[in-house]
Amino acid sequence: QLNVRRIDFPPLSAGALRDIFVQLLQEKGLGLAAGAERAVDIQIEERRTQGGEEFDNAHAIRRLVDDVLHSHGVRVQNDRTLPTEAERIVTAEDVRNATATL
């Protein structure tokens, strides 16, 4: 006989998800620009709304990081005049331009 249980974890707050986002960026050797937190919060809330009942904290933040990394990479590659330090900073624009991947 199988006893199947479903464990529901409460959704994390936008602040907690932002902290995880920043930590994942740091693991990639990147930092978040001052003032970019609001753009991250907006992206999180948009994705939470789009995900509805199926929103998965961990999966959503990893996808957001991947999408932001892509946006950041495009910006850095297109601007060859950036100093090395600036290449390691994710801007609010990078976050706003991150499109959700399928």
N, C-alpha and C positions, 0 to 999 in steps of 0.2 A: 504494500500500500504506500502510495506517495502522498506526502503532506506538502502541498505547494503553498508557499506564502509569498505574498507581494509586500515588498517593503517600499513605502513611499517616503521620500526625503523631502522635507520642505524646501521651497525655492530659496536660494540665497538672495540676499539684498543686492541692489545694484552696486553698492560700495564694496561688498565682499567679492563680487564678480570682477569689479574693476581692479581690486587688489590682486586677484589671481591673474588677470590679464597682464598687469605690470610685472608680476613675478615671471610669467612666461616670456615676456619681452626680455627681461634681464637675463634669463637663461640663454637667450639668443645673442646676448652681448649688446642689447639695445636699451635705450631709455625713452621715457615718455616726456615730451616737451612740456614745459610749464604752461598751464592753461588748457592742455589737451584733454583733461579729465572729463570735461563736460561732453566733448565729442564722443568719448568712450561710453559714457552713461547713456547718451542718446542712442548709440548703436545697440547697446545692450537692451534697452527698452524696446526698440524697434524689432529686434530679433525675438525678444520674449513675446511680443504681441503677435508676430508672424507665426511663432511656434505654437502658441496657444497651450493646450493641455499637453502637447508633445514636447514642450521646451525642456531640454536637458542641459542643466547647468554646465557640466564639464565639456560636453560635446560642443555646445554653442560657443563657449569661450575659446576652445581650441580652433574652431572654424573661424571665429572673429580674428584671432591672432594670425592665422594663415592668410586671411583676406587682407588684413592690414599689412602684413609682411610683403605681400604681392604689390599693393599700392605703394608702399614705401620703396620697394625695389625699383619700380618703374620710375618714380620721382628721382631717386638717386642716380639711376643709370642715365636719365635724360639731362641731368645737370652735372656736367663734368667739372664745374667750377667749385663745387662744394668742398670745404676742407674736411679732412678725415673725421674730425670730431663731430661735425654736423651730419655725416653719413650715419652715425650711430644713434641719431635722435629721431624718434617717430613723432611727427607733427599732428596737430588737429586735422590738417588737410589730408594727411595720409589716412587717418581714421574715417573722415567724412567720405573719402573717395573709395573706401573699401566696399566692394560689392559682394554680396553673399554668393558663394559658390554653390552649385547644385550638388 
